[in-house]
């Protein structure tokens, strides 16, 4: 029996802005992500204490949460805590005996994150380690592997973080690196700053790397046009 609907064709391109994508995020989230007073309080507490408003978006946080659940992660490492918004999303995905270690260089950020994690009832599962992220990673033993590692810290150190992440993640485990598209500027040879060059250095390091299989997933939403590098440890 023939379908009553026409065959889908390629969509007609439309010029869009951050306003359009913010509206789109809000629309989809209204169906898929219920209002959450704990997460709202974490953002509010962070903003009131002067933390930069650079946490992952609501939809990205839910993506991290669902992904951790889908691989049944029991141990998670996060590099770059900020106020703990993404930490809460990831921590909620853990089983009762799960563990999350999150690394933060800034004492004030770590204090606010600990407050937010306590308010979320996750203090027993989530531990904040204060200090330079790479130094903290080097000090972590590799005998007890992580299932998922989320890197969202200073971009010039991306390759150093990723190299240590490969040592710490189990075979078949996931490494996700945030903010790797940067409004398309990473791919534009006319653009350069320390963040862009940090992403380019990581991409060059990944080219031909047989330890992982990776791709970039572009994201567009309330935080703008950016993306993740998503890698599986071979």
BAPA-977234 format. One line per 4 residues: their letters; for each residue x, y, z of N, C-alpha, C. Coordinates in nm, 2 decimals. Layout:
% residues N
a = X Y Z X Y Z X Y Z; ...
This chain:
% residues 234
xxxx = 0.08 -0.12 0.00 0.00 0.00 0.00 0.09 0.12 0.00; 0.06 0.22 -0.09 0.14 0.34 -0.10 0.12 0.43 0.02; 0.23 0.49 0.06 0.22 0.58 0.18 0.14 0.71 0.14; 0.07 0.76 0.24 -0.01 0.88 0.21 0.08 1.00 0.22
xxxx = 0.20 0.98 0.27 0.29 1.10 0.29 0.39 1.10 0.17; 0.43 1.22 0.13 0.53 1.23 0.02 0.67 1.18 0.07; 0.75 1.14 -0.02 0.89 1.10 0.01 0.96 1.22 0.06; 1.03 1.20 0.17 1.11 1.31 0.23 1.22 1.35 0.14
xxxx = 1.24 1.48 0.12 1.35 1.53 0.03 1.44 1.61 0.12; 1.55 1.65 0.06 1.65 1.73 0.14 1.59 1.86 0.18; 1.61 1.90 0.31 1.55 2.02 0.36 1.62 2.15 0.29; 1.53 2.25 0.27 1.58 2.37 0.22 1.66 2.45 0.32
xxxx = 1.79 2.49 0.30 1.87 2.56 0.40 1.80 2.69 0.44; 1.82 2.73 0.56 1.76 2.85 0.62 1.87 2.92 0.70; 1.89 3.05 0.69 1.98 3.12 0.77 1.93 3.13 0.91; 2.01 3.09 1.01 1.97 3.09 1.15 2.07 3.17 1.24
xxxx = 2.02 3.20 1.36 2.10 3.27 1.46 2.10 3.20 1.59; 2.17 3.25 1.69 2.17 3.19 1.82 2.03 3.20 1.88; 1.95 3.30 1.85 1.82 3.32 1.89 1.73 3.20 1.85; 1.75 3.16 1.72 1.67 3.05 1.66 1.71 2.92 1.74
xxxx = 1.84 2.90 1.76 1.88 2.77 1.82 1.85 2.77 1.97; 1.85 2.88 2.04 1.80 2.89 2.18 1.66 2.85 2.19; 1.58 2.90 2.09 1.43 2.87 2.09 1.41 2.72 2.06; 1.49 2.67 1.97 1.48 2.53 1.94 1.52 2.44 2.06
xxxx = 1.63 2.47 2.13 1.66 2.40 2.25 1.55 2.40 2.35; 1.50 2.52 2.38 1.39 2.53 2.47 1.27 2.45 2.43; 1.24 2.45 2.31 1.12 2.38 2.26 1.14 2.23 2.28; 1.25 2.17 2.23 1.27 2.03 2.25 1.28 1.99 2.40
xxxx = 1.35 2.07 2.48 1.37 2.04 2.62 1.23 2.04 2.69; 1.14 2.12 2.64 1.01 2.13 2.71 0.93 1.99 2.70; 0.97 1.91 2.60 0.91 1.78 2.59 0.99 1.67 2.66; 1.12 1.69 2.65 1.21 1.58 2.69 1.28 1.59 2.82
xxxx = 1.29 1.71 2.88 1.37 1.73 3.00 1.29 1.81 3.10; 1.23 1.75 3.20 1.15 1.82 3.30 1.23 1.92 3.37; 1.16 2.02 3.42 1.23 2.12 3.51 1.29 2.05 3.63; 1.41 2.10 3.67 1.48 2.03 3.78 1.53 2.14 3.88
xxxx = 1.47 2.15 3.99 1.51 2.25 4.09 1.65 2.24 4.13; 1.70 2.12 4.14 1.84 2.10 4.19 1.94 2.15 4.09; 1.92 2.12 3.96 2.01 2.17 3.85 1.99 2.32 3.84; 1.87 2.37 3.85 1.85 2.52 3.84 1.92 2.59 3.96
xxxx = 1.92 2.53 4.08 1.98 2.58 4.19 2.14 2.58 4.17; 2.19 2.48 4.11 2.33 2.47 4.09 2.38 2.59 3.99; 2.30 2.61 3.89 2.33 2.72 3.80 2.32 2.86 3.87; 2.21 2.87 3.95 2.19 3.00 4.02 2.30 3.02 4.12
xxxx = 2.34 2.92 4.20 2.45 2.94 4.30 2.58 2.97 4.23; 2.61 2.91 4.12 2.73 2.94 4.04 2.73 3.08 3.99; 2.62 3.12 3.93 2.61 3.26 3.88 2.63 3.36 3.99; 2.56 3.34 4.10 2.56 3.44 4.21 2.70 3.45 4.28
xxxx = 2.78 3.35 4.26 2.92 3.35 4.31 3.02 3.39 4.21; 2.97 3.44 4.09 3.06 3.49 3.99 3.13 3.39 3.90; 3.09 3.27 3.90 3.15 3.17 3.81 3.11 3.20 3.67; 3.20 3.18 3.57 3.16 3.21 3.43 3.05 3.12 3.38
xxxx = 2.96 3.17 3.30 2.84 3.09 3.26 2.88 3.01 3.13; 2.96 2.91 3.15 3.01 2.83 3.04 2.99 2.68 3.06; 2.90 2.65 3.15 2.86 2.51 3.17 2.80 2.45 3.05; 2.80 2.32 3.04 2.73 2.26 2.92 2.58 2.30 2.93
xxxx = 2.52 2.29 2.81 2.37 2.32 2.80 2.29 2.21 2.87; 2.17 2.24 2.89 2.07 2.14 2.95 2.07 2.02 2.86; 2.06 2.03 2.73 2.05 1.92 2.64 2.18 1.84 2.64; 2.29 1.91 2.65 2.42 1.84 2.65 2.44 1.77 2.78
xxxx = 2.40 1.83 2.89 2.40 1.76 3.02 2.32 1.63 3.02; 2.20 1.64 2.96 2.12 1.52 2.95 2.18 1.41 2.86; 2.25 1.46 2.75 2.32 1.37 2.66 2.43 1.29 2.74; 2.51 1.36 2.82 2.61 1.30 2.90 2.55 1.20 2.99
xxxx = 2.45 1.24 3.06 2.38 1.15 3.15 2.33 1.02 3.08; 2.26 1.04 2.97 2.21 0.92 2.90 2.32 0.83 2.85; 2.43 0.89 2.81 2.54 0.81 2.75 2.60 0.73 2.87; 2.63 0.79 2.98 2.68 0.72 3.09 2.59 0.61 3.14
xxxx = 2.46 0.63 3.13 2.37 0.52 3.17 2.37 0.41 3.06; 2.38 0.45 2.93 2.38 0.35 2.83 2.49 0.25 2.83; 2.61 0.30 2.88 2.73 0.21 2.89 2.74 0.15 3.03; 2.64 0.18 3.11 2.64 0.13 3.25 2.77 0.17 3.32
xxxx = 2.81 0.30 3.31 2.93 0.34 3.37 2.93 0.33 3.52; 3.04 0.28 3.58 3.05 0.28 3.73 3.16 0.37 3.78; 3.25 0.40 3.69 3.36 0.50 3.72 3.37 0.61 3.61; 3.36 0.73 3.65 3.36 0.84 3.56 3.47 0.94 3.61
xxxx = 3.55 0.99 3.51 3.64 1.10 3.54 3.60 1.22 3.46; 3.60 1.34 3.53 3.57 1.46 3.46 3.69 1.56 3.48; 3.73 1.62 3.37 3.84 1.71 3.38 3.78 1.85 3.36; 3.77 1.93 3.46 3.71 2.06 3.45 3.57 2.06 3.52
xxxx = 3.57 2.10 3.64 3.44 2.09 3.72 3.35 2.21 3.71; 3.41 2.33 3.71 3.34 2.46 3.72 3.25 2.45 3.84; 3.12 2.47 3.83 3.03 2.47 3.94 2.96 2.33 3.96; 3.00 2.23 3.88 2.95 2.10 3.91 2.82 2.07 3.83
xxxx = 2.78 2.15 3.74 2.65 2.13 3.67 2.66 2.00 3.59; 2.76 1.98 3.51 2.78 1.86 3.43 2.81 1.74 3.52; 2.87 1.77 3.63 2.91 1.66 3.73 2.78 1.60 3.79; 2.68 1.69 3.81 2.55 1.64 3.87 2.48 1.55 3.76
xxxx = 2.48 1.59 3.64 2.42 1.51 3.53 2.49 1.37 3.53; 2.62 1.37 3.53 2.70 1.25 3.52 2.68 1.16 3.65; 2.69 1.23 3.76 2.68 1.16 3.89 2.55 1.09 3.91; 2.44 1.15 3.85 2.31 1.09 3.86 2.30 0.96 3.78
xxxx = 2.39 0.94 3.69 2.38 0.82 3.60 2.45 0.70 3.67; 2.52 0.73 3.78 2.60 0.62 3.84 2.51 0.53 3.93; 2.54 0.40 3.94 2.47 0.31 4.03 2.51 0.35 4.17; 2.45 0.28 4.27 2.47 0.31 4.41 2.62 0.30 4.45
xxxx = 2.69 0.20 4.39 2.83 0.18 4.42 2.92 0.25 4.32; 2.87 0.34 4.24 2.95 0.41 4.14 3.04 0.52 4.20; 3.13 0.57 4.12 3.22 0.67 4.17 3.26 0.77 4.05; 3.25 0.90 4.09 3.30 1.00 3.99 3.40 1.09 4.06
xxxx = 3.51 1.11 3.98 3.62 1.20 4.03 3.62 1.31 3.93; 3.62 1.44 3.98 3.62 1.56 3.90 3.73 1.65 3.94; 3.80 1.70 3.84 3.93 1.77 3.86 3.91 1.92 3.84; 3.94 2.01 3.93 3.92 2.15 3.92 4.04 2.23 3.97
xxxx = 4.09 2.32 3.89 4.21 2.40 3.93 4.18 2.51 4.02; 4.06 2.56 4.02 4.02 2.68 4.09 3.96 2.65 4.23; 4.02 2.70 4.34 3.96 2.66 4.47 3.82 2.71 4.49; 3.79 2.83 4.44 3.65 2.89 4.46 3.55 2.80 4.38
xxxx = 3.59 2.77 4.25 3.50 2.69 4.17 3.47 2.55 4.24; 3.58 2.49 4.30 3.57 2.36 4.36 3.47 2.37 4.48; 3.48 2.48 4.56 3.40 2.50 4.68 3.25 2.51 4.63; 3.22 2.59 4.53 3.09 2.60 4.48 3.03 2.47 4.43
xxxx = 3.12 2.40 4.36 3.08 2.26 4.30 3.05 2.17 4.42; 3.13 2.17 4.52 3.10 2.08 4.64 2.96 2.12 4.70; 2.93 2.25 4.71 2.80 2.29 4.76 2.69 2.23 4.67; 2.71 2.25 4.54 2.60 2.20 4.45 2.59 2.05 4.45
xxxx = 2.70 1.98 4.46 2.69 1.84 4.47 2.63 1.79 4.60; 2.65 1.86 4.71 2.59 1.83 4.83 2.44 1.85 4.82; 2.40 1.96 4.76 2.26 1.99 4.75 2.19 1.88 4.66; 2.26 1.83 4.57 2.21 1.72 4.48 2.21 1.58 4.54
xxxx = 2.27 1.57 4.66 2.28 1.44 4.73 2.38 1.35 4.67; 2.49 1.41 4.61 2.59 1.33 4.54 2.72 1.33 4.60; 2.74 1.39 4.72 2.87 1.40 4.78 2.94 1.27 4.81; 2.86 1.16 4.83 2.92 1.03 4.86 2.97 0.97 4.73
xxxx = 2.92 1.01 4.62 2.96 0.95 4.49 3.07 1.03 4.42; 3.06 1.16 4.44 3.14 1.25 4.35 3.25 1.32 4.44; 3.37 1.31 4.40 3.48 1.37 4.47 3.55 1.47 4.39; 3.57 1.59 4.44 3.64 1.70 4.37 3.78 1.70 4.41
xxxx = 3.87 1.70 4.32 4.02 1.71 4.35 4.06 1.84 4.29; 4.13 1.92 4.38 4.17 2.06 4.34 4.32 2.05 4.30; 4.35 2.11 4.19 4.48 2.12 4.14 4.49 2.12 3.99; 4.60 2.15 3.93 4.61 2.14 3.78 4.57 2.01 3.73
xxxx = 4.48 2.02 3.63 4.41 1.90 3.58 4.51 1.79 3.53; 4.61 1.83 3.46 4.71 1.73 3.41 4.78 1.66 3.52; 4.83 1.74 3.61 4.90 1.69 3.73 4.82 1.59 3.81; 4.69 1.62 3.82 4.60 1.53 3.90 4.58 1.40 3.82
xxxx = 4.57 1.41 3.69 4.55 1.29 3.61 4.67 1.20 3.62; 4.79 1.26 3.61 4.91 1.18 3.62 4.92 1.11 3.75; 4.87 1.17 3.85 4.87 1.10 3.99 4.77 0.99 4.00; 4.68 0.98 3.91 4.57 0.88 3.93 4.63 0.74 3.88
xxxx = 4.61 0.64 3.96 4.66 0.50 3.91 4.58 0.45 3.80; 4.64 0.37 3.71 4.57 0.31 3.60 4.52 0.17 3.62; 4.54 0.12 3.74 4.50 -0.02 3.76 4.35 -0.03 3.77; 4.28 0.07 3.81 4.13 0.07 3.82 4.08 0.17 3.72
xxxx = 4.03 0.12 3.61 4.00 0.20 3.49 3.87 0.27 3.50; 3.86 0.38 3.43 3.73 0.46 3.42 3.66 0.41 3.30; 3.52 0.41 3.30 3.44 0.38 3.19 3.42 0.49 3.10; 3.41 0.61 3.15 3.39 0.73 3.07 3.47 0.85 3.13
xxxx = 3.53 0.92 3.04 3.61 1.04 3.08 3.56 1.16 3.00; 3.52 1.27 3.07 3.47 1.39 3.00 3.57 1.50 3.02; 3.62 1.56 2.92 3.73 1.66 2.92 3.66 1.79 2.88; 3.66 1.89 2.97 3.60 2.02 2.95 3.68 2.12 3.03
xxxx = 3.81 2.14 3.00 3.89 2.23 3.07 3.96 2.32 2.98; 4.08 2.37 3.01 4.15 2.46 2.92 4.19 2.39 2.80; 4.16 2.46 2.68 4.17 2.39 2.55 4.32 2.37 2.51; 4.41 2.46 2.55 4.55 2.44 2.51 4.61 2.31 2.56
xxxx = 4.55 2.25 2.67 4.60 2.13 2.73 4.52 2.01 2.68; 4.44 2.02 2.58 4.35 1.91 2.54 4.43 1.78 2.51; 4.54 1.80 2.43 4.62 1.68 2.39 4.68 1.61 2.51; 4.73 1.69 2.61 4.79 1.63 2.73 4.68 1.56 2.81
xxxx = 4.56 1.62 2.82 4.45 1.55 2.89 4.41 1.43 2.82; 4.40 1.43 2.69 4.36 1.32 2.61 4.46 1.20 2.62; 4.59 1.23 2.62 4.69 1.13 2.63 4.68 1.06 2.76; 4.66 1.13 2.87 4.64 1.07 3.00 4.51 0.99 3.01
xxxx = 4.40 1.05 2.95 4.27 0.98 2.94 4.28 0.84 2.88; 4.36 0.83 2.78 4.38 0.70 2.71 4.44 0.60 2.81; 4.53 0.64 2.90 4.59 0.56 3.00 4.49 0.51 3.10; 4.40 0.60 3.13 4.31 0.58 3.25 4.17 0.51 3.21
xxxx = 4.13 0.51 3.08 4.00 0.46 3.04 4.02 0.31 3.00; 3.92 0.24 3.03 3.92 0.09 2.99 3.91 0.07 2.84; 3.94 -0.04 2.79 3.92 -0.07 2.65 3.77 -0.08 2.63; 3.73 -0.01 2.52 3.59 0.01 2.49 3.52 0.12 2.57
xxxx = 3.60 0.19 2.65 3.55 0.30 2.73 3.55 0.43 2.64; 3.48 0.53 2.69 3.46 0.65 2.61 3.53 0.77 2.66; 3.59 0.85 2.57 3.65 0.98 2.60 3.57 1.09 2.52; 3.52 1.19 2.59 3.45 1.30 2.52 3.52 1.43 2.56
xxxx = 3.55 1.50 2.45 3.61 1.63 2.47 3.52 1.74 2.42; 3.49 1.84 2.50 3.40 1.94 2.47 3.46 2.06 2.40; 3.38 2.14 2.33 3.42 2.27 2.27 3.52 2.26 2.16; 3.50 2.17 2.07 3.60 2.15 1.96 3.57 2.20 1.83
xxxx = 3.45 2.27 1.81 3.41 2.33 1.68 3.43 2.48 1.69; 3.38 2.54 1.80 3.40 2.68 1.83 3.35 2.77 1.72; 3.22 2.75 1.69 3.15 2.83 1.58 3.22 2.81 1.44; 3.28 2.70 1.42 3.34 2.67 1.29 3.48 2.73 1.28
xxxx = 3.53 2.80 1.38 3.65 2.87 1.37 3.77 2.77 1.36; 3.76 2.66 1.42 3.87 2.56 1.42 3.91 2.52 1.28; 3.81 2.51 1.19 3.83 2.48 1.05 3.87 2.59 0.96; 3.87 2.71 1.01 3.89 2.83 0.93 4.04 2.87 0.95
xxxx = 4.12 2.86 0.84 4.26 2.89 0.85 4.29 3.04 0.88; 4.19 3.12 0.87 4.21 3.27 0.90 4.19 3.29 1.05; 4.15 3.19 1.12 4.12 3.21 1.27 4.23 3.14 1.35; 4.27 3.21 1.46 4.36 3.15 1.55 4.36 3.22 1.69
xxxx = 4.35 3.14 1.79 4.38 3.18 1.93 4.42 3.06 2.00; 4.45 3.08 2.13 4.50 2.96 2.21 4.40 2.85 2.22; 4.27 2.88 2.22 4.17 2.77 2.23 4.16 2.70 2.10; 4.16 2.77 1.99 4.15 2.71 1.86 4.28 2.62 1.83
xxxx = 4.39 2.67 1.86 4.52 2.60 1.84 4.52 2.47 1.93; 4.46 2.48 2.05 4.46 2.37 2.14 4.38 2.25 2.08; 4.26 2.29 2.01 4.18 2.19 1.94 4.25 2.13 1.82; 4.32 2.22 1.75 4.39 2.17 1.63 4.50 2.08 1.67
xxxx = 4.57 2.11 1.78 4.68 2.02 1.83 4.62 1.88 1.86; 4.51 1.88 1.93 4.44 1.75 1.96 4.41 1.68 1.83; 4.35 1.74 1.73 4.31 1.68 1.61 4.43 1.62 1.54; 4.54 1.69 1.54 4.66 1.64 1.48 4.71 1.52 1.55
xxxx = 4.70 1.52 1.69 4.74 1.41 1.76 4.66 1.29 1.74; 4.53 1.31 1.71 4.44 1.20 1.69 4.45 1.13 1.55; 4.50 1.21 1.46 4.52 1.16 1.32 4.61 1.04 1.32; 4.56 0.93 1.28 4.65 0.81 1.28 4.67 0.74 1.41
xxxx = 4.60 0.79 1.52 4.62 0.73 1.65 4.54 0.60 1.65; 4.61 0.49 1.66 4.55 0.36 1.66 4.49 0.31 1.80; 4.52 0.39 1.90 4.47 0.36 2.03 4.32 0.39 2.05; 4.27 0.48 1.96 4.13 0.52 1.97 4.06 0.53 1.83
xxxx = 3.93 0.52 1.83 3.85 0.55 1.71 3.76 0.67 1.75; 3.77 0.78 1.67 3.71 0.90 1.71 3.63 0.97 1.60; 3.54 1.06 1.64 3.47 1.14 1.54 3.43 1.27 1.61; 3.40 1.37 1.54 3.35 1.50 1.59 3.20 1.50 1.57
xxxx = 3.12 1.54 1.67 2.98 1.56 1.67 2.95 1.71 1.69; 2.90 1.77 1.58 2.87 1.92 1.60 2.74 1.93 1.68; 2.74 2.04 1.76 2.62 2.07 1.84 2.58 2.21 1.82; 2.45 2.24 1.81 2.40 2.37 1.79 2.29 2.39 1.89
xxxx = 2.29 2.49 1.97 2.18 2.51 2.07 2.20 2.64 2.14; 2.15 2.65 2.27 2.15 2.77 2.35 2.29 2.82 2.37; 2.39 2.73 2.37 2.53 2.77 2.39 2.60 2.81 2.26; 2.53 2.80 2.15 2.60 2.84 2.02 2.63 2.72 1.94
xxxx = 2.72 2.74 1.84 2.76 2.63 1.75 2.89 2.58 1.79; 2.89 2.45 1.84 3.02 2.40 1.89 3.01 2.24 1.86; 3.08 2.17 1.95 3.08 2.02 1.92 3.17 1.95 2.02; 3.15 1.81 2.02 3.23 1.72 2.10 3.32 1.64 2.01
xxxx = 3.43 1.60 2.05 3.51 1.49 2.00 3.47 1.37 2.08; 3.43 1.26 2.02 3.38 1.14 2.08 3.47 1.03 2.04; 3.54 0.97 2.14 3.64 0.86 2.11 3.62 0.74 2.19; 3.64 0.62 2.13 3.63 0.49 2.19 3.77 0.44 2.20
xx = 3.81 0.39 2.32 3.94 0.33 2.34 3.95 0.19 2.28; 4.04 0.17 2.19 4.06 0.04 2.13 4.13 -0.06 2.22
